[in-house]
Amino acid sequence: MNGLISTALVILCGILLYRFRKPIIDALRRFDAANVARRTQEVHDRRDRFAHYKHTLSLAEEQVEEVGKFQTQDERTGQPVTRYLFEGEQFLSRDEAEAARQRAIVAKARTFYEELPAALAHRRKETLH
C-alpha cells in the first residue's frame, strides 16, 4: 500500500511539474539572469573606487519610501489638482518631492557612515576575545 501511495505521489509531482513547467523555467531563467548581472556588477565594482558609496546609496534608497501621488482640491479655487506625498509631507510638484526623497536617502547613507567606526570597533573587540 505504501508503494502505491509513493508511486501515485511521484506521478502527481511529475504531472504538476509538466503542467507548470513554463512558469518554473521562466523563474529559473530570471534567477540565473539576476545572478549573471550580480557577478558582472561585482567585476565592475572591483575597478570602481566609489562602488561602496554607490551600494550604500542603493541600499538606503530601498529603505526610503517612494513618492506618492494623489488627487485633491486646491484650497483656493476648489479645482482638482495633483499633489505629491513623501513621509507625510505634501508637495506641489514631483520634483520637490523627489528632491526631499533624495535628501532623505543621502541622510540615511550618511548615518551609516557615521555609525560605521563604532560598528567596526565593536566587531574588532568581539574577534579579539
C-alpha positions, 0 to 999 in steps of 0.5 A: 500500500505504501508503494502505491501511495509513493508511486501515485505521489511521484506521478502527481509531482511529475504531472504538476511539474509538466503542467507548470513547467513554463512558469518554473523555467521562466523563474529559473531563467530570471534567477540565473539572469539576476545572478549573471548581472550580480557577478558582472556588477561585482567585476565592475565594482572591483575597478570602481573606487566609489562602488561602496558609496554607490551600494550604500546609496542603493541600499538606503534608497530601498529603505526610503519610501517612494513618492506618492501621488494623489488627487485633491482640491486646491484650497483656493479655487476648489479645482482638482489638482495633483499633489505629491506625498513623501513621509507625510509631507505634501508637495506641489510638484514631483520634483520637490518631492523627489528632491526631499526623497533624495535628501532623505536617502543621502541622510540615511547613507550618511548615518551609516557612515557615521555609525560605521567606526563604532560598528567596526570597533565593536566587531574588532573587540568581539574577534579579539576575545 
